[in-house]
């Protein structure tokens, strides 16, 4: 990796993180949510075919922007264990300036950052994002990043996130997910990863005050981790997982 580009990115991320850490001293937390998810699937490509994943998530919105954090703990049938985490703070242009940046379906513009953390590497992402107001959607976001990678050539990423609540009769459901697309470089292939969840809300039936979901997660990943799919090492993944998710 180019050391100067990583130094610039590190300084940029440090400035954003320092700013987001300082702002809450005078900021209001508008809402926050903490959840734990259990997943089990049988068609993973990288690692053993059957894996269990325990995920903790924290999402929050404040008067300066928003923040999303998750940690995946994966357990494979051969006894292997791994952890992967992301923290994505975003600074809202409208909240910080007091001016409206809405136009048409665009609700807000943001400075978007992400830190990807695993046992093997730490990657920094920075760019711009937009929040959209779409009828029927709980939220819809699109973020464009420059990736500063630890062990690979820097590249670009486009990320979309959405959530659509709906009801069938007296039953409540949530359809949500994300996609990540990255471009090809000299040492990695273009990758496309989408994660789609369809969840049935059990909390109204059980009289719970906090959401409890059961459902399915579908994952499609082309050239997983930027590794080219080939007849000797398959990295195109199509995997259905059973899901249980509880919010606190």
Residue pairs with C-beta under 8 A, 6 or more apart in sequence:
1 148
1 149
1 150
1 151
1 152
1 153
1 154
2 154
5 148
5 154
6 124
6 148
9 124
9 126
9 146
9 148
10 124
10 148
12 113
12 124
12 126
13 113
13 115
13 124
13 126
16 89
16 91
16 111
16 113
16 126
17 89
17 113
19 91
20 64
20 65
20 67
20 89
20 91
23 62
23 64
24 62
24 64
27 62
27 63
27 64
28 62
28 63
29 60
29 61
29 62
30 60
30 61
30 62
30 63
31 60
31 61
32 58
32 59
32 60
32 61
33 57
33 58
33 59
33 60
33 247
34 56
34 57
34 58
34 247
34 248
35 56
35 57
35 211
35 245
35 246
35 247
35 248
36 54
36 55
36 56
36 57
36 245
36 246
36 248
37 53
37 54
37 55
37 56
37 57
37 243
37 244
37 245
37 246
38 52
38 53
38 54
38 55
38 243
38 244
38 245
39 52
39 53
39 54
39 55
39 217
39 241
39 242
39 243
40 50
40 51
40 52
40 53
40 241
40 242
41 50
41 51
41 217
41 219
41 239
41 240
41 241
41 242
42 49
42 50
42 239
43 49
43 237
43 238
43 239
43 240
44 50
44 51
44 237
44 239
45 221
45 224
45 234
45 235
45 236
45 237
46 224
46 225
46 227
46 235
46 237
47 74
47 76
47 80
48 76
48 77
48 78
48 80
49 77
50 76
50 77
51 74
51 75
51 76
51 77
52 74
52 75
53 72
53 73
53 74
53 75
53 241
54 72
54 73
54 75
55 70
55 71
55 72
55 73
56 70
56 71
57 68
57 69
57 70
58 67
58 68
58 69
58 70
59 66
59 67
59 68
59 69
60 66
60 67
60 68
61 67
63 95
64 91
64 92
64 95
64 96
65 89
65 90
65 91
65 92
65 95
65 96
65 110
65 111
66 89
66 90
66 92
66 110
67 87
67 88
67 89
67 90
68 86
68 87
68 88
69 85
69 86
69 87
69 88
70 85
70 86
71 83
71 84
71 85
72 83
72 84
72 85
73 81
73 82
73 83
74 80
74 81
74 82
74 83
74 84
75 81
82 118
82 119
83 118
83 119
84 116
84 117
84 118
85 116
85 117
85 118
86 114
86 115
86 116
86 117
87 114
87 115
87 117
88 112
88 113
88 114
88 115
89 113
90 110
90 111
90 112
90 113
90 129
90 143
91 110
91 111
92 108
92 109
92 110
93 99
93 101
93 108
93 109
93 110
93 111
94 100
94 101
94 102
94 108
94 109
95 108
101 108
101 109
102 108
102 133
105 132
105 133
105 134
106 130
106 131
106 132
106 133
107 130
107 131
107 132
107 133
108 130
108 131
109 128
109 129
109 130
110 128
110 129
110 130
110 131
110 143
111 126
111 128
111 129
112 125
112 126
112 127
112 128
112 129
112 143
112 144
112 145
113 124
113 125
113 126
113 127
114 124
114 125
114 126
114 145
115 122
115 123
115 124
115 125
116 122
116 123
116 124
116 125
120 150
120 151
121 149
121 150
121 151
122 150
123 147
123 148
123 149
123 150
124 147
124 148
125 145
125 146
125 147
125 148
125 157
126 145
126 146
126 148
127 143
127 144
127 145
127 146
127 157
128 143
128 144
129 141
129 142
129 143
129 144
130 141
130 142
130 143
131 139
131 140
131 141
132 140
132 141
132 142
133 140
134 140
136 164
136 166
137 162
137 163
137 164
138 163
138 164
138 165
138 174
138 176
139 161
139 162
139 163
140 160
140 161
140 162
140 163
141 159
141 160
141 161
141 162
142 158
142 159
142 160
142 161
143 158
143 159
143 160
143 161
144 156
144 157
144 158
144 159
145 156
145 157
145 158
145 159
146 154
146 156
146 157
147 154
147 155
147 156
147 157
147 182
148 154
149 155
152 185
152 187
152 188
152 226
153 185
153 186
153 187
153 188
154 185
155 182
155 183
155 184
155 185
155 188
156 182
156 183
157 180
157 181
157 182
158 180
158 181
159 178
159 179
159 180
159 181
160 178
160 179
161 176
161 177
161 178
162 176
162 177
162 178
163 174
163 175
163 176
164 174
164 175
164 176
165 172
165 173
165 174
165 175
166 172
166 173
166 174
166 175
167 173
170 204
171 200
171 201
172 200
172 201
172 204
173 198
173 199
173 200
173 201
174 197
174 198
174 199
174 201
174 213
175 196
175 197
175 198
175 199
176 196
176 197
176 199
177 194
177 195
177 196
177 197
178 194
178 195
179 192
179 193
179 194
179 195
180 191
180 192
180 193
180 194
181 190
181 191
181 192
181 193
182 188
182 190
182 191
182 226
183 190
184 190
188 226
188 227
189 223
189 226
189 227
189 228
190 222
190 223
190 226
191 221
191 222
191 223
191 224
191 225
191 226
192 220
192 221
192 222
192 223
193 219
193 220
193 221
193 222
193 224
194 219
194 220
194 221
195 217
195 218
195 219
196 217
196 218
196 219
197 215
197 216
197 217
197 218
197 243
198 215
198 216
199 213
199 214
199 215
199 243
199 245
200 213
200 214
200 215
201 211
201 212
201 213
202 208
202 212
202 213
202 214
203 209
203 210
203 211
203 212
206 212
210 246
210 247
210 248
211 245
211 246
211 247
212 245
212 246
212 247
213 243
213 244
213 245
213 246
214 243
214 244
214 245
215 243
215 245
216 240
216 241
216 242
216 243
217 240
217 241
217 242
217 243
218 238
218 239
218 240
218 241
219 237
219 238
219 239
219 240
219 241
220 237
220 238
220 239
221 235
221 236
221 237
221 239
222 229
222 236
223 229
223 235
223 236
224 235
224 236
224 237
225 235
227 233
227 235
228 235
229 235
229 236
